Amino acid sequence: MISSLLTSTGLGIGAGVNSYATMLVFGLLARWQPAMFHDDLAHFFASTPVLIAVGVLYAIEFVADKIPAVDHVWDVIHTFIRPAAGAVVAYAAVAHEIPRGAVIVATVLAGGAALGAHATKAAVRGASTLTTGGLGNPILSLIEDVFAFFTAAAAILLPALVVVLVAFIALFFFAAWRRLRTS
């Protein structure tokens, strides 16, 4: 059950940063490794039309993320989409593994993780726009894409890495908070 909760958290974090990259990784893994997923929703994500649609949405986000004004509007719209996507992908990933009550906890956990990751991403992007005039945003966007792909794959294949990821993120924000507090 712990593994399923870690998978849910990792998928939520990934979806909060880039929901389409996370859904694409999940769909491809569900397609290539169907024995890992027994839920109908997982097979839905693995279907060709859904993979194409998610791939197109990822391509749109890939371009939109590089233009600061478009990126900020995109993030506002995705404030509602990313947490829902994180919850749905987490549900699809763990629904067949754990009892129904735990699935609800995992789904809510993933939605909350997605919302937290999205809020963090939006705040960092806003700070980047203010401090670099938007010139740093394309670099951040590429880092976020790699992060989302890696986090989604790790959450499914090696859920224990999510613990390391969450610890790293916590240490990073603690150090940033201390630095801001002392300056």
KACORTA-V678959 format. One record per backbone hydrogen bond with DSSP energy under -0.5 kcal/mol. CO is the residue of the C=O (numbers start at 0). NH is the residue of the N-H. Records with the same first field share a line. If there is no record, write none. Layout:
CO = NH ; NH
This chain:
0 = 4
1 = 5
2 = 6
3 = 7
4 = 8
5 = 9
6 = 10
7 = 11
8 = 12
9 = 13
10 = 14
11 = 15
12 = 16
13 = 17
14 = 18
17 = 21
18 = 22
19 = 23
20 = 24
21 = 25
22 = 26
23 = 27
24 = 28
25 = 29
26 = 30
27 = 31
28 = 32
30 = 33
32 = 35
33 = 36
38 = 42
39 = 43
40 = 44
41 = 45
43 = 46
46 = 50
47 = 51
48 = 52
49 = 53
50 = 54
51 = 55
52 = 56
53 = 57
54 = 58
55 = 59
56 = 60
57 = 61
58 = 62
59 = 63
60 = 64
62 = 65
63 = 66
65 = 67
66 = 70
67 = 71
68 = 72
69 = 73
70 = 74
71 = 75
72 = 76
73 = 77
74 = 78
75 = 78
76 = 79 ; 80
77 = 81
79 = 83
80 = 84
81 = 85
82 = 86
83 = 87
84 = 88
85 = 89
86 = 90
87 = 91
88 = 92
89 = 93
90 = 94
93 = 96 ; 97
98 = 102
99 = 103
100 = 104
101 = 105
102 = 106
103 = 107
104 = 108
105 = 109
106 = 110
107 = 111
108 = 112
109 = 113
110 = 114
111 = 115
112 = 116
113 = 117
114 = 118
115 = 119
116 = 120
117 = 121
118 = 122
119 = 123
120 = 124
121 = 125
122 = 126
123 = 127
124 = 128
125 = 129
126 = 130
127 = 131 ; 133
128 = 132
131 = 134
133 = 136 ; 137
135 = 139
136 = 140
137 = 141
138 = 142
139 = 143
140 = 144
141 = 145
142 = 146
143 = 147
144 = 148
145 = 149
146 = 150
147 = 151
148 = 152
149 = 153
150 = 154
151 = 155
152 = 156
153 = 157
157 = 160
158 = 161 ; 162
159 = 162 ; 163
160 = 164
161 = 165
162 = 166
163 = 167
164 = 168
165 = 169
166 = 170
167 = 171
168 = 172
169 = 173
170 = 174
171 = 175
172 = 176
173 = 177
174 = 178
175 = 179
176 = 180
177 = 181
178 = 182
